[in-house]
């Protein structure tokens, strides 16, 4: 198995903290994992739009760090859709913040993905 690029999506400070923790933890449990978080992995001074687009294009797996406010955040919806462009191959996993369940969240496009 080769390296698995994983796009970790976040929106808001609580969601970002979860994303950073997942970025650090995932490679310790999955050797092939190469998680990417925009706030940590885009160099200072770089244009962030092409960096995000490149990683979205290369990732076949995304983890969405979901809080109540992030669930409907435009960028999170965009990033989920970009990774899921090849839904038969790509995987998008909403990771719910501690204390949340799917029943706490409003309906929307992210409801189509199995959440953890």
Buried (B, 14 or more C-beta within 10 A) or exposed (E): EEEBBBBBBBBBEBBBBBBBEBBEEBEEEEEEBBBBBBEEBBEEEEEEEEBBEEBBEEBBBBBBBBBBEBBBBEEBBEBBBBBBEEEEEBBBBBBBBEEBEEEEBEEEEBEEBEBE
